[in-house]
Structure formats: C-alpha cells, structure tokens
Amino acid sequence: MPIVAIGIHRFSYSFHYYFIIKRPSTGLEGETRHLTHWTPSSIPMSLRTHNILEAPLATTSPLKSTDARNTDDRVAGFKVEQRRFLGEGTYTAYPHCNSFVSGSPKLIVGRLNAIPAGNRLLSVDLETFAVETLPQLPKSPDDYDLTDICFDVALKCPRIAALSSGSAWILDLSGNSDWRKVYTPPDAVKLQDLPSISPDGRRLLIGETRPDCYAAVEIDLDTQQARTLFTQTWYANHFHYCPHDPSWIGFSHEGPTATTLDRCWAWHAQLAPLGRCVFDQFSIPNGSSHPLNAGHERWSFHNTSAYVVAYAVSPGSPRGIYEIFADERPHRLLRESNTAWHCNMDATGRIAVIDTSAPWDPLPATGADYQAGVSAHLKADKERTPNISDVVLLDLVTGEDLLVARVTRTRHPWHPHPALSPNARWIIYNDADPATHGAWLVRLQSPLS
C-alpha cells in the first residue's frame, strides 16, 4: 500500500506532519487513503526536517520565515511552498468571514492584548510579509483587550467591517481613511458577534439580540440606513451573505447540537421570506432515531449552497462534510469523516480545508479510536482545556487529502478556524500551542490559479 511521507515540521514541542496518502480507486468517489501515524521518536531519520520558526510580530519589519520547502508536499497538484507564524496573539477571521483583501496582496488578522493598546487589527503584505497596524478602532472603557474583534473583509471591494464598543464600523483599505461608525443598536438591544459585509462592500449584515426576538439587520453603507430583514423567536445567529448570490442569507438555529436538529437555515426576500431550514438532519438511514448533529456551515462562492459539518458526536451516519442547497436540491455528502469540525472552501468549491475534533481520519475512525476522539473533544469543550486538532486540505474531486498541520485548540478565538484564499493560494489557521500562540499562514503552489 503506497504511503509517501512528505515532510515534518517541528517547533518547540509541537509537531507538524505532512503526508500524501492514496488508496485504491473505488470507481465511485475517487481514491481511498490509509494513514500511518508516527510518534516523533519513530519517524525515520531520512524523513525528518527541523525548522524552528521564530517570527516575533513587528509592525514595521517583515516577519522571519522558513525557506521554501524542497519536499514534495502535494494534494491534487498543490505544493506547500512556505509557512509563516504571524506573531503572538494573532488570529484569523471566523470561517464564514473573510480575511483576504480584494485587489491587493493583503491579509487582515486580529491581535489580542495589543501593545500599544488599540492596535488590534493588522495588515499583512503577502508579497513582502511586512506588517502594518490598521487605524485604531474606537473603544470604550468597558472594552477588554483580551477579547477578539469580529471582522469581515469584502470579497470584491477593499473594505473591512468590524464590531467595537457596541457599534458597527467600516474602514476603506485603499486609502488613508479612518474608521466610520455606521450603526449602533437601540437601548436594550445587543449586537451579536460576526458581521457580514456584502461582496461589493455596500451592505452590512449584523445580528441583534432583542428583548423578544433575534433579528437580521442590514445597513446600507452608502446611506447608513438600517432595516430589519427578518426576525425569529428562537436563537438565530451566524447571519452571513451567500458569496455566490448575496440575495440569499444563511443563518443558524443556535443551540445544543444534540437537541437542535434544524440547525441550517436560509432567507431570501422573495423565495423564502420567512426563512426555511435547508438541511434535513433526519434524512439518513435510521435518521428518525439516529439523526445528524450538524453545524459550522459556510455558504459557498461557487453555488447557492453551503458546506456544513455533521459532527463526530452525531448519533447517525455518515458523518462528515455535506453540501446543502438554498433552492431545495437534495444535500450531498462531499467527504465522510468522523473527526471533521469546521470547514471552508476556495472559490471553485473543489478544494476544501477543515480542522478536526480528533486526529484526522482519512478512513472514518471507528471503535476505540472514534470513541477516544469524541471523549477528548467533549472533555475539552466542557472543561475549556486544550486538545489537538488537525488542519487538512481536501480535494473533493480526486478524494486526496493533505495533513497540513497538527495544532492545539482551546476556546474562541483559539479554534483553528482554517480558511483558504478564494484563489486557493493561501491557508490561514490558528494554533493555541503556548510556544506559538497565534495565526499561521501557508503559501501554496496551486494548479488552479
């Protein structure tokens, strides 16, 4: 059974492993894979590399980095060219938000506990890797520097939206402008986390928790006029535009995964004015008694659809990554996995990146391995303690996968939350390892660009 070890990256006491694993073709869904797990002491010396990465954050100087790798890290023609640590306390945007700046080789990241205080959003030049601070977001005395700022960058316009001091703000990234406040909710109304800016940068979608309901509010950024699109009496959140067709808005029925079995919803002014559930979590074999527990949906660039994860804790199966559709087309399983946790995709939908709730399972984990992974994940969630997570690149056409990194995860914002740039040239993810507590950036040689 051919197994090719691609490379090993080690820093401090954490290890990153890279493999291409192929399995015999089934003739149906691409190739199968087998993964050999090595401990550090058992890895053959001929397969080791030792690149200690030291990249302290500097606001005016480029970041240090490793050299481009000479190993053959590949998945479906992809090659890992380089990785960089973006500095202590840095973190990426939430998975259904965007960090990459349109029309510019720039990336926006947040930073916790910034010094000087207030310099909490950074711009990284993807060509030179120089780092600059964005203008300081206004903050109130109640704002806490160890709380992450929720932000979203427009896909087709150099504009960023962020939440601070109980208000929504925008900043144009193409000039020397300053933050502009565009919305403050009424008294007794709380802004939810996670703003969503439309691809053209002209509208901002936010969630509100009101005394009697949960609301999706849209602000016209030209006029600063706000309107309520819809409300729900149950806990609705994760409002975000579908990048492929922003007249569709995805949102979630928030609640415990075991009992919230209508998680994924969509809204359209004409086609679904009341909103509708777009994923039947019972529609699997024996689903009436063993449904899927699903969430972490991310609406797509390539279709009026979303990728959503059926978690390891699901009573039913197959678990893994599903594509669900706003127009009531039947959902489809993209990749079976008993460890997938968050997901994201490139602009074509072919390449996905995920993190995991247990060690990645190229073949769905079963038996003791599966139970141990679920138990460790639930314990970490309950006790807010560290756990491992893998960042994995998937080709959803060929079935190949690449284990990009093994990281430590704790609580928000230190979930890995991996994201691909729309052109699949970059991956960004978080790592809560005490030795490198921040965001990592991976540059890919992509056959799709």
Buried (B, 14 or more C-beta within 10 A) or exposed (E): EEEEBBBBBBBEEBBBBBBBBBBEEEEEBBBBBEBEEBEEEEBEEEBEEEBEBEBEBEBEEBBEBBEEBEBEBBBBEBBBBBBBBBBBBBBBBBBBBBBBBBEBEBBBBBBBEBEEEBBBBBBBBBEEBBBEBBEBBBBEEEBEBEEBBBBBBBBEBBBBBBBBBEBBBBBBBEEEEEBEEBBEBEEEBEBBBBBBBBBBBBBBBBBBBBEEBBBBBBBEBEEEEBEEBBBBEEBBBBBBBBBBBBBBBBBBBBBEBEEBBBBBBBBBEEBBEEBBBBBBBBEBEEBEEEBBBBBBBBBBBBBBBBBBBBBBBBEBBBBBBBBBBBBEEEBEBBBBBBBBBBBBBBBBBBBBBBBBBBBBBBBBBEEEBBEEBBEBBBEBEEEEEBBBBBBBBBBBEBBBBBBBBBBBBBEEBBBBBBBBBBBBBBBBBBBBBEEBBBBBBBBBBBEBE
